[in-house]
C-alpha cells in the first residue's frame, strides 16, 4: 500500500533509517488484520504526522507521531469500531523492519506494558531469548 510505504519512508528519513518499514496491524479473535486503506499527512504547525487507517472488519484507526523538542517522538493511537459488530480485540501493534540502532544490541531494550506480568521486569534486552525468561511459556 503506497500510503504506508510513504509514511515509513518519511519516518525513516527523520530517524535516519532509510530502509525502515512500519506496518500497523491489529489482532482480533479471528486473527491478524493488516490495513485495507491508509492515508497520511503532516501538520507542520504541530510537527505531527497523522496516519488514518481502515481495516476490513470496520475498525478505523488514527496514529499520530509528534516530534517534541526537536529530539523525542511521541506516538499515540486511537482505534474506533465503525462496524455494527462487537470486535474481540486482542492486540494492536506496529511491525518494524530494517531498523538499526548502530550500537551493540546489548545496549538496546524493549518496553511493553505486559513485560512486568510476563517477565517480571519492565524492560528486557532486545537480543534476549524471551521465551526462556517468561514466567508462563504460552506468551512468546
C-alpha positions as CSV (number, residue, x, y, z in Angstrom):
1,X,0.0,0.0,0.0
2,X,1.6,3.2,-1.2
3,X,0.5,5.4,1.7
4,X,2.1,3.1,4.3
5,X,5.3,2.9,2.3
6,X,5.4,6.7,2.0
7,X,4.7,7.0,5.8
8,X,7.5,4.5,6.6
9,X,9.9,6.4,4.3
10,X,9.1,9.7,6.0
11,X,9.7,8.2,9.4
12,X,12.9,6.6,8.1
13,X,14.3,9.9,6.9
14,X,13.7,11.6,10.3
15,X,15.3,8.8,12.3
16,X,18.0,8.1,9.7
17,X,16.7,4.6,9.0
18,X,16.4,4.7,5.2
19,X,15.1,1.1,4.8
20,X,12.6,1.3,7.6
21,X,9.2,-0.4,7.2
22,X,6.5,0.4,9.8
23,X,3.2,-1.5,9.2
24,X,0.4,-1.1,11.8
25,X,-1.8,-4.2,12.4
26,X,-4.5,-5.4,14.8
27,X,-5.2,-8.9,16.2
28,X,-8.7,-9.9,16.9
29,X,-10.2,-13.3,17.9
30,X,-10.3,-14.0,14.2
31,X,-6.6,-13.4,13.7
32,X,-4.2,-10.7,12.4
33,X,-5.6,-8.0,10.2
34,X,-3.5,-5.5,8.2
35,X,-4.7,-2.2,6.9
36,X,-7.1,-2.2,4.0
37,X,-6.8,1.5,3.3
38,X,-4.5,4.2,4.6
39,X,-3.6,7.9,4.1
40,X,-1.4,10.3,5.9
41,X,-0.5,13.9,6.1
42,X,1.9,16.1,8.0
43,X,0.8,19.1,10.1
44,X,3.9,21.5,10.2
45,X,2.4,23.8,12.9
46,X,2.3,21.0,15.4
47,X,5.1,18.8,13.9
48,X,2.7,16.0,13.8
49,X,2.1,13.3,11.2
50,X,-1.4,11.7,11.2
51,X,-1.9,8.3,9.6
52,X,-5.6,7.3,9.2
53,X,-6.3,3.6,8.6
54,X,-9.3,1.5,7.8
55,X,-9.4,-2.3,8.4
56,X,-11.7,-4.7,6.5
57,X,-13.7,-5.5,9.7
58,X,-14.9,-2.0,10.2
59,X,-12.3,-0.8,12.6
60,X,-10.6,2.6,11.9
61,X,-7.5,3.9,13.5
62,X,-5.7,7.2,13.7
63,X,-2.0,7.1,14.5
64,X,-0.3,10.4,15.5
65,X,3.5,10.8,15.5
66,X,4.7,14.1,17.0
67,X,8.2,15.4,17.5
68,X,8.9,17.3,20.7
69,X,11.9,19.5,21.5
70,X,13.5,18.5,18.1
71,X,14.5,15.1,19.6
72,X,11.8,12.9,21.1
73,X,8.9,11.4,19.3
74,X,5.5,10.8,20.8
75,X,3.3,8.1,19.2
76,X,-0.4,7.9,20.1
77,X,-3.1,5.7,18.6
78,X,-6.9,5.9,18.6
79,X,-8.9,2.9,17.4
80,X,-12.6,3.2,16.6
81,X,-15.2,0.5,15.9
82,X,-17.4,1.7,13.0
83,X,-18.9,-1.8,12.4
84,X,-22.2,-2.9,13.8
85,X,-20.5,-5.9,15.4
86,X,-18.6,-6.5,18.6
87,X,-14.9,-6.9,17.9
88,X,-12.8,-9.1,20.2
89,X,-9.6,-7.0,20.1
90,X,-6.5,-8.8,21.4
91,X,-3.6,-6.6,20.3
92,X,-2.6,-3.6,18.3
93,X,0.9,-3.3,17.1
94,X,3.3,-1.8,14.5
95,X,5.6,-4.3,12.7
96,X,9.0,-2.7,12.3
97,X,11.6,-4.0,9.9
98,X,15.1,-2.8,8.9
99,X,15.8,-0.7,12.0
100,X,19.4,-0.4,13.2
101,X,20.5,1.3,16.3
102,X,24.2,1.5,15.2
103,X,25.3,0.2,18.6
104,X,25.8,-3.1,20.4
105,X,22.5,-4.9,20.8
106,X,23.1,-5.4,24.5
107,X,22.5,-1.7,24.9
108,X,19.0,-1.9,23.3
109,X,16.0,-2.6,25.4
110,X,12.4,-3.5,24.7
111,X,9.5,-1.9,26.7
112,X,6.0,-3.3,26.8
113,X,3.2,-2.9,29.3
114,X,2.9,-6.7,29.7
115,X,6.6,-7.1,30.5
116,X,6.2,-7.0,34.3
117,X,3.5,-9.6,34.3
118,X,5.2,-11.9,31.8
119,X,8.9,-11.4,32.5
120,X,8.9,-9.9,36.0
121,X,10.6,-6.6,34.9
122,X,9.6,-3.5,32.9
123,X,12.3,-3.6,30.1
124,X,14.2,-6.5,28.6
125,X,17.1,-6.6,26.2
126,X,16.2,-6.8,22.6
127,X,18.6,-9.7,21.9
128,X,17.3,-11.7,24.9
129,X,15.7,-15.1,24.2
130,X,12.4,-14.1,25.8
131,X,10.6,-17.4,25.9
132,X,13.3,-18.9,28.2
133,X,12.8,-16.0,30.6
134,X,9.0,-15.9,30.6
135,X,7.2,-16.9,33.8
136,X,4.5,-18.5,31.7
137,X,5.7,-20.0,28.3
138,X,2.5,-19.5,26.3
139,X,3.1,-15.8,25.6
140,X,6.0,-15.9,23.1
